[in-house]
């Protein structure tokens, strides 16, 4: 297994575990009727972490490819990052409530 695969595996694992903990804690607080604000914050944090995990994976890939001086894959991965960010901005813009 290459270094990049190990690092990406760690990033993905950390993202999923962190997201799962936040979502689980938020769900438990919601079900027991605990602090609604805290439950909502945990649920939102869990979703944001889950959505940010693939972006973190792309950022790690860019850094690793650049360190290896593999400029073709660095550029291609930068294109993927721009596409991810553009789709997030478009979703926010087109789903904005007036």
Helices and strands as residue ranges (DSSP letters): H 3-31, H 36-67, H 71-94
